[in-house]
């Protein structure tokens, strides 16, 4: 462990580590330490931070999450229960989407979409059809290189593509629309901001 701010070490992998910030943990029984890491050679990339909670109680209660600010590679202290709640919502959302794709109505839409693609005589024609409905997320040249088959392309789509697929094949399914609405509500719950626990420690986002 580095003993003072500015003190540093270099490991065998060529990484410089400097103590960037330290302070008491929320309960006051231990400490939180922030170490700034950087490659000791110019081609190693940008610096990053490694954080640790040196307190058994607080390590069970708190963890670190990414900064909410763009291009900020620092972390922030958050409560584990808040992170777990968000992860639980995300698991529910992924499960809901899997259930939607397994619905007979959804399988019918996917089969119809695959048939519509197979009916196009060239990859360029397939690209034009998909682009018309916002289903081609690459330039045509890239699409031509990556496209293997209609089956593979359709298999790579998710539940979120179903509204555009329904438009493409002209088959609106109220059952799917209702299920996607429920999935969206779960997704929105997963987007609720996780509060930051303020520490006053340099190197952590407040």
ABEGO torsion letter per residue (X at the ends): XBABBGBBBBBAAGBBBBBABBBBBAAGABBBBBBBBBBABAAAEBBBBBBBBBBAAAAAABBBBBBABBGBABBBBBBAAAAAAAAAAAAAAAAAAAAAAABAAAAAAAAAAAAAAAABABAAAAAAAAAAAGABABBAAAAAAABABAAAAAAABBAAAAAAAAAAAGBBBAAAAAAAAAAAAAAAAAABBBBBBBAGBBGBBX
